[in-house]
């Protein structure tokens, strides 16, 4: 009599997740998915890539500041300006002499960085300041080598009492 097939394994595999055991090549895609999500996310560490200051600009230049920002980013990253999207991070912050706007820079769906645009209205002129921060990896602390000296660390009370008890256990009949 032929052995009866167990069709329940399909349901068990689905309960663990659609690709819990990998698709075809028996390797899970969890790491690749996490990497894609991290590239699309706005969270992360940002490092200054470039800054550009324009002094004595006109009101027309102030109106076109987003277009100028896209052109600067396109020149720096070597991508077409049509693929760059500026998504506003928060409301613009107004002070007595300046207006600060921060945008997330997206190339397609991937977050490439942040662009900060400051418009300074001074007594005789208007200044435009562009600061582009690129999204990157977090800086990890430098690990010490094996041969480096470690600072002396005092033993805790529990370690001291444990050593005393260890000596008592080694002693036989109360004699050393």
N, C-alpha and C positions, 0 to 999 in steps of 0.2 A: 504494500500500500504506500503511495507516495506521501511524502511529508507535507503537512499543511503549511502554507505560507502565512507569515505573520504580517498583516497589513497595518498593524498598529505602529510600526516603526516610523511611518510617514508622519503620523500625528505627534509622536514623541519628538521628532526632529523639528517640526514646526513650532512646538511649544518652546524650544530653546531659542528660537529666532530663525528668520528666513534663511540666513546664510551662516548658521552656527557651526556647521561642519565644513564650510567652504563650498565653492561651486566648481565642480569638475576636477580641479587640481588638488583638492583636499587641503587648501590653505585658506584660512579665514581672511576676509577683507576688512576686518575691524580697524587695523592700523591705517590702511589707505583711506578709509572713510573718515577717520579722526583727523587725518592730515588735510583732507579736503575741507572739512568743517572749520578747522583752525585757519585755513587760508581765507575763507569767506568771512570769518568772525572779525569784529572790530577790536576785540580784546587782544592785548599783546604788548610788546615793548617797542617803543618808537625811538629812533635815533635820527638826529638832524643830518640831512643829506645836503641841503644847500639853503642859503638865505640870499635874498636879493632886495635891495632898497632903491627906490626911485624917488628922487627929490624934485620938487617944483612941478608936479603934474597938474593937469586940468580936471575940471569936473567930469568931462567926458571919459577920461582915463579911470576915474573912480567908478563910473557906471560900468565900465568894461573890465573891472578887476577880475571877475571870474574867468573871463575869456583869456586874459593875460596869464592867470594862474595855470589854466589848461595848457597854454602854449609853453610855459616854462617847464612844466612837468613832462610834456611830450618831448621837448628837446633834451631833457636830462635822462629820461628813461628810454628814449628811442622807440616810442609807440605813437600811432596816429592819434590826433586830437579827438577824433570822432569816438574812439573807444574809451576815453576818459570820462568818468562821471564824478561830479562833486556832490556828495550827499551831506547836507548840513548836520553837524554834530549837535549843536545846541543853539539857543537864541543868541543873536549878536550882543556883545557886551559894550555898552556905551559909557564912556567916561567924559570928563569935561572937554578933553581935546582929541580923543581917539575913539575909533570904533573897531572892535576885534571880532572877527568871524572865523570859526574853525570848521573845516569840512573834512570828511573822510574821502580819500581818493580811491575810487574803484575802477579797475580795468576789467571790464566785463562784470563778473560777479566776485572777483577776487579783490580783497582790500589790499591796496599797495602801500598806503600810508595816510598821513594827515597833512593838510595844508592850512596854515594860519595866515590870515590876511588882516593887516592892520592899516587903517586909514587914519593918519594924523593930520589934523587941521590946525596949523600953527598960525601965528599972526599974519605973516606975509606969504606963506606957501602951504602946499598940501604934499604930504609924503605918503608913499605906498610901500609897505613892507611885506614881503612874501617869505614865509618860513615853511619849508617842506621837510617833514619827518617821515623816514621810511620805516616800514614795519619789519622787525627782525627778531632774532632769537634773543632770549635773556642771557645776560652775561653770567657765566658760571664762575664761582670762586676758584682760584688756583689751588690745585691739590698739592700738598707737600709730598716731597719724595720720601723714599724709605730711609735714606741716610741722614735726613735732617733731624736735629735735636728737638725733642718735644719738651715743653716746660714741665718741671716736676709738679706733680699733683699730689696733695696730701691724701692719706687714706681716710675713709669715712669711719665713723664709730662702729658701724656694722661690720666693716672689713676687719677692723682691729679686734673686735670681740670674736669674729669667726676664726681668726688666726689663733687666738688664745684657746678657743675650744678645740681646734685642730691639734694643738700641742697636748691638751689633756687627753684626747682620744689615742694619741700615739703612745703615751706613757702607760706602762704596765704595773699593776699593783702599787701605784703611788710612788714608784721609783723611776728615776730617769735612766 
